[in-house]
Each structure stands twice: as structure tokens, then as C-alpha cells.
Amino acid sequence: CMPDSHNARARASDSREREVITHMRVIVIGAGIGGLAAALTLGRSGFEVQVFEQATELREIGAGVQISPNATRILHRLGLEEPLRRFGVRPREVVIRRWDDGRVIARQPLADACERNFGAPYYHFHRAELLDVLSATVPDGVLHLDHRCVGLTQQGDRVEVQFHNGATADAEVVVGADGIHSTVREAILGPESPRFSGHVAYRGLVPAARVAHLGMEVVASLWWGPNHHFVPYFVGAGARYLNWVAVTPGDWRLESWTARGEVADALKEFEGWHPQVRAIIGSADVTNRWALYDRDPLPRWTIGRVTLMGDAAHAMLPYMAQGAVQSIEDAAVLAKCLERANANDAGGALLRYEQARKPRASRCQEGSRRNGIMYHLADGDDQRERDANLASATTAPLPQNAWLYGHDVEAEFEQR
């Protein structure tokens, strides 16, 4: 045993190190789901966090978002279990149907099965409500709106961020959570362009009462057809709305979730599809459309004291419903890595975060691309083989990926 004096000195040293860690300052650029999750995980770990968002108000961008157990468990640990249950819709099953006759290709349990098998539920949210839940938990004075990042400068032991309004801020660490067209990424890695998938998505949001006559189940529903697919699911506390996304081929290149589309154009794309699909599309008063982009896995996310997370680091297509989820995982691991560092080792901690997260996020990027091919197979031998394989797997939530839903990134990190 060490003498008591030695123990006392060790405790004092640990205390001083924790004090350094606690007072490390972190700036997060972007207040989407990932940026707000980072504010909460970093704040829980004792860091002084400031979040800067270019928008003048936090507003809904995209109507629906799916949060699977690998992120739900992280949000529960942040104390959000009760509001998540209040605002989230729990889809009972995944139901995949053929495009023309509505025949069920596969039906597998989801929300309850996820909670039973993986320890956390699967949710559908109205994106605005999820943002409200997260932002309501962020302490006063942390979030700064109307601050668009226009540049940053690394200065040895800190990073200075410049904003469009002339303001500046500095911290020991800067995290770019500012999306697929990230200013932070361009500042540290140089300009580059995302990859256009060849797919265009229409989306709509309608009151559930408007489609009640269709007798739709509260499930995660997918309709697969040649070069197209259609995804309707309920969102909003009490399943108040039906959110739908219709994916088509196209050359329209604008990557904006708020660009206006035409309901008539979406209906034309789905001519010959099952009457329920067309009825759902036709129930919308307005629709938005956006081009779907992703990126090849970046060679690196981190330069010095600046790193990336979420779409800024690993933009992916929506075909695994993991975009927001992976950003929440990023937030949790980032906080864990910085907990084990001090201000002098901030750059090393960010590299450890990148090394921990990059393989898993890259796997999701690549899997989402593969799903984009699988979902859109033309009718024929490959399509029939796909359908038969899915029909034979009836006991686990789709996709068959316990590696994804069952994985606990925080528990894994603690074992390192």
C-alpha cells in the first residue's frame, strides 16, 4: 500500500487534472441534432461549451427522423427518456411491400423487439419536436443563433472562430457539426464536393386524420419498386402526422430540404403504384424535394484542435436511417475522448475520437449506398432473390444488423 501522504498527493494531482479538464472550452459549430447532442454530452462531462448556429431560429428542416436504439440509449443517459417517450412514435414493425400490388415482402418486429433485444426503443420523431427536446435541455447562454462561421484560425493552444456578423470566439477545441456543406470542413481540409447519388426525394407531411380512411398501421413502412421507393411513417406526439418520403431517379441537383416541389410531379413519378401510395402522396397540400448527396469516407476528420462530426464528417444517404443517429454516437464518443485528456492533449484526444468513430461511420456510409441499390431493383431475378431472402428472416428487427442497433459506443469506449 502507498503511504497516506502519497495517496493525498495522488488525489490532489487527480483533482488538478480534473480541474483542467473541466475548464477546457469547446465550441460547436451547428445546432442540429448532432450539435445539440454534443452540447449535452460535453456539458455532462464538465466542459465549458458554446454552440453557434447560423440560423436566426431553430426551425424544422425535414419533417421526420428515425432514432434507433444505438442513439436512444445515449439520449436516455442524458436524462431524456421521459420526453422521448412523450414525443416519439414507436413503430411496432418494419413492413416492406411491393410497389404495385402491395404484397408484403417482409414483416418483422421493431420497437418492442429493439427494447427487448437491445435495451432501448426505436422511435420516429417529428424533427422539430426532437430539436425542441434537445434544445430545452441545453443550459441558458450556451446556444448562440445568427452566427454563421466564416473562418477559423488555429493559434497554438486555442482556435479562434470568425462569424459573419463580425463576432469572434475562441476555445481549446472546435467541433464542426455544420452539415454536408460544412464551413469548418472546408477551413481545415479545403474545398470539395459531395457526391450526387442520382436520386431525388420528395417529402410531405399531412395530418393523420386526413389519411385515417386508409387504415394504416403504426409501423415503419417501406414500398420498394423499380428505381423508386416510398417510405411513410407517423410522427409527432400521439402520431398526429404522417410523414412520407418518395425517392425517384433524377438529375435535379439542389441539396435543400426546403425547396418546393410539386405534388403532381411526385404523383407522376409513381404512376402505376399501389393506390395507397398514390393516395398518401395526393393527400399533401405541398411537397418539398431535395437531391440526395453523400461523400466517400474522408481520409481524416481532424486537424490540430479542430474536428468534424455528423454530416460534416460522414454524410450518408438516408437508406439506413442513420444520419442523425451516427451524429449522436459521435457526440457521445467525442465527450468520452476529451474526458481523458487535458487542454495540452486536446489534439490527441480528437485523433482518438476520429480513430474510434471513423470505421463505424464509414460502414454506415457504405451500407447506405448498398441499400440504395437494393431498394430500387427492377423486377426480375435479383429482385425475387432479395425478396425471398428477406421473407426468410422473420425474427429480428430489420435490417438484420445487431452490430448497429445493439452496439453501445459509450460502453465500448469504457472498455478501451
N, C-alpha and C positions, 0 to 999 in steps of 0.2 A: 504494500500500500504506500501511496505517496504521503509525505508529511502533510499535516493540515495547512501549513504555510504554502506548500506547493499547490495544494488544491485551491487555496484562496487566490493565489496568483493566476492559476489557470482560469478560475471563474472570472476574475477581473479582466483577463485577456479576452475571454469569450464575450463578456459584456461589451468591451470596447469594440470588438469586431462586429457584434450585432448592432451597435450604435452606428457604425459606419454604414452597414447595410441598410438600416432603417432610413438613414438620411440621404441615400442615393436618390437622385432625382431622375425621373423618366418622363419623357414627352412622347405621347402617342399622337400620330397624325391620322385623323379619320375617326368618326364616331358612328360607324356602322356596328353591326352585331359583334364583329371581332374586336374592333377598337374599344367598345364599351366593356366587353368581356375582359379585355386586357386591363382596363382601368380597375375593374373589380378584383381580378386575381392579384395584380400588383399591389393594390391598396391593402388587400388582406395580408399580403406578405410584409407590409410595413413601409413600402416605398412612397415617396412623395411623387404623385402622378398628376400630370396635366394633359388633358385631351383637347386637341384643336381640330375643329371641323369647319370645312369651307361653307357649308350651307348656313343660311340665316335662321333656320329652324330644323329640328329633327322631324322628318316627314316620311310618310310611306313611300318606298320605292320598291315596286313589285308587291304583289298582294299576299302571296302565300310563301311559307318557308317550312321545311321539314327539319325537325331536330330529332336525331336518333339517339339511342342510349349512350353512345360513347361521348356525347356532349351533354346530354341531360344530367348524367351523374355529376359532371363538373359544376353545372348550374345549381344542382341541389346542394352541393358543398358550399356554395356561396350564399346559401340561405334562401333560395328562390323556389323551393319546392311548392309552397302554397300558391303563389301567384301563377306559376306554370300550370298547376292543376286547374286553376280558375280560368285561365285564358286559353289553354291548349285543348285541342280536339284529339282524342285518342282513336286512331283508326283501328278497327277490330281486326282487319285482314288486309293483305295485299290481294287484289283481284286483277288478273290480266286477261283481257278479252281480245278476240279477233275483231278486226276493223269493220267487216261487212255484216256478219250475221250475229255478232255479239256473243258467240260461243266462248265459254270460259276456258282459257288455256291452262291457267293455274290459279289456285286459291289457297293461300297459306296464312296462318295466324300471324298477327303483328304486335299490337300494343301490349296486350296481356302476356303474350309469349315473350316479348322482349323483357318485360319486367320480371317475369318468372325465370327466364334463362340468363339474363344479363344484368339483372338488378336495377334496372331503370327503364322508364317507359319511352315509347316513341310518340312524338307529338306532331300535329300540324298546327301552325300558328298563322294568324294574320300578322304580317311582318311589323306593322305599326304597333300592334299590341305587344309583341315581343320587345321591340325597341323601347316602348314605354316601361315595361317591367325592368329592363336593364338600366335605363337612364334614371329611373326613380330611385335606384339603389346606389347610384354614383353620388358621393357626397357633394354638397354645395361647394361651388368655387373650383371644381375640378374641370368641368366642361366649358369650353370657350367656343361659341359659334361665330360665324362670319370671319374665320381666319383661314384663308387659303394659303397653303405653303407654296412659296415661290423659289425657295432655295435653302441650302444649309451649308454650314462651314464647320469642319472639324478643327478644333484648336487644342490638340494635346489631351488635356484632361476633361474636355467638355465639347459639346456640339451646340452651335448657335443655329436657330431656325429663323428664317425671314418669312414674313407674311405679306400678302398683297396690300394690306392697309397700313404698311409701314411699321407695324409692331415687330418685335423680336422676342425670342425666349431662348433660354439655354438650359441644358441638363447634361448629366453624365452619360445618358443613353437616350437615343431617339429610335422610335419604332414606327415604321411606315405601314399603316393599316388603311391606306388610301386607295385601295381598289386596283382594278386591272390596268388603269391608265395612271398608275402611281407616279406622282412627282418625286417622291422620296427615292423610288427605284431608279428613276432617270438620273437623279442627282448623284447616286453612288455607283451606278452601273452603266450609265449612258443611255441614249435613246434606242428603243427597239419597238417592234410592232407585234401585237398579238396575232395569233393565227385564226383566220376565219374558217369556221367549220363547214361552211356551205349550207348551214341550217338557219332558218328564221323562225322565231317564236311569236305567236300571238297570245295575249293573255286577256282574261276577263274576270270580273268579279260581280256576282249577282246575289241578291237576297235569296236565302234558302227557300223562302216561301214561294218564290217565283217558279221554282223547279220542283216543288213538293209533289206535283202530279206525276212526276217521273218515278217516284218510289225508290230513290237512290239510297243505298246503304252508306253508313259512315265507315268507309274503307279507304285505303289507298288504291285508287283505281287507275289502271293503265290500259289503253287501247292501242294495239300495235297493228300497223299496216304498211304496205309498200311505200318506202321513202317518207313516211309520216308517222307520228304518234300523237296521242291525245291523253292528257292527264287532268282529270277533275278530282278535287277533294274539298271537304268542308273546312272552313277556318272561322276564327272569331269565337269568343266566349259563347258557349251554348250552340256552337255550329250555326251561327247566324248567316254565314255567307257560303256560297260555292265559288271556289277559285278554280279556274281552268287555264291550262296552257296547251296550245296546239302548235306542234313543231312540224315545219314543212321545209322542203328544199327551196333555195332561192339565192339570188345574187345581191339582195338588198343588204348594205354593209353597215348601217348606222347602229352602233352599240350603245343603245339608250333604252332604259326600261320605261321611259315616259313618252317616247314618240308615239303619236297617234296612228292607229291602223284603222282599217275598215272592216266591220263585221261581215259585210258582203264578200270581201276578199277572202276572209277566213272560211266562210261557208263554201266559196268556190273551190278552195283547196281541198275541202273534204266532201266533195260530191261523190255520191255512191256509198258513203259510210253509213253506219247504222243510224236509224232515225234518232236514237237517244243522243248520240254525239252531235248531230246537227241541231237538235232541239236545245241542247245546252249552249252551243255557240250562238244560236239565234236568240237566246234569252238575254244576251248582254245588250245594254244600250250603247256602250262604247267598247273599243278594244285598243290595246296598245300592242306594238310589235317591236322586237329588237333582234338584231343579228347576234348569233351565238359565237363567241370567241373563247379561246383558251390560249395557253402557252406551252411550249415544250418546257420540261423541267429546267429551271435556271441553273447555271453552273455554281452559283453561290447566291446567298441572301444577305450576307453580312460584309460590311467594310468598316473596319475600326469600331467605333461606338454606335454605329447605325445598323439596324437590321430591318427585315421585312416580315410581314405576316399576312395571312388571308390571301385574297386575290392579288395583292401586290407581289406576293412571293410565289403563289402556285395557283393561278387562275385555272379553273377547270370547267368543263361542260357540266350541265345540271343532271346528267344521266345516272348519277349515284346519289343524288340529293345530299351531297357532302360539302358544298361550298361554305356555307355558314358553319357547319359542324366542324370542319377542319380548322377554321379560324378560331373557334372556341378551344379546340385542343391546343392550337398554337399558344393562345393566351396562358393556358394552364402551365405548359412546359416552360415558356419564357419566364414566368414568375418563379418557378422552381429553380431554374438555372441561375437566375440573378440572386436568389436567396443564398446560394452557396458561394457568392462572390463578394468582393468589396469594390469600391469605386476604382481602384487601381487595376482590377482584373475584369472590368466590365466587358472589354472586347473579347476576352477569352470566354466569358460566360455566354456571350451572344453566339460565338462559334459553336459552343457546346449545344446551345439551343438549336442551331441550324443542323448540326450533325444528328441530333435526336429526332428532329421533325422531318427532315427532307426526304428520307426514304419512304415514310408512310404517306406523306402528302403527294409525292411523285407517283406512288402506286395508285392513289385515288385519281390523279390526273389521267393516268394511262388507262385505268379501268373505266373511267367515264367515256373516254374516246371509244373503247371497245364496245361499250353498251350502246353508243350512238350508232354503231354498225348493226349490232344485234337487234335493236328495237325496230329497225327500218328495213329488214329483209323483205325482198319481193316474195310473193307466194311461189313456192316451189320446194325442192328437196331440202335446201338448207333451212327454210322456214319450218318445214314439217319436223325435221330433226330437232331444231330448237324447241318447238312446242312439246314434243314428246319428252325431251329431257326435263323440261320444267314441270310437266304434268306428273313425272315420276317422283319429284321431290316435294313432299307434302307436309313435312313435319317441322320445318324451321322457317323463320322469317326470311323473306326474300330481300335482297339477293342472298344466296347461301354463303354468308361471309361472317361467321363468328369472329374472324380476325378483325373485323371492322367494328361491329356493334358491341362485341364482348370485351374489347380491349380497353384498359384503364391506363391512360397515359401518365396520370399522376402516380398511380401505384407502381408502374414500371419504372418511373424515374426514381422513386424512393429506394428501389432495389439496386440501383446502379452503384 
